[in-house]
Amino acid sequence: MRLVVVLTRLLDGADLLPELGRHLDFMVDLERRGLLFLSGPLSPTQQPTGMGLSILNVDSIEAAQAIWAQE
């Protein structure tokens, strides 16, 4: 198994809450397709910052980039 780590952060000026549902749908879809190994926020849930870590079950960084471009 090859894995690629993806670190994410919220873009300056972006609002996390309106996008959260769409983001979670995206992550659930990756999990159903066997592409998501592990994922979670890097901040306390009481104070979401938009920083997160995901580990994708893919063969290359290029494959991870193609998947993440759909996010």
Protein Blocks (a to p, Z undefined) as FASTA:
>chain_A
ZZddddddddehiafklmmmmmmmmmmmmmmnopafbgcdfbdfklcghiacdddddfbf
klmmmmmmmZZ
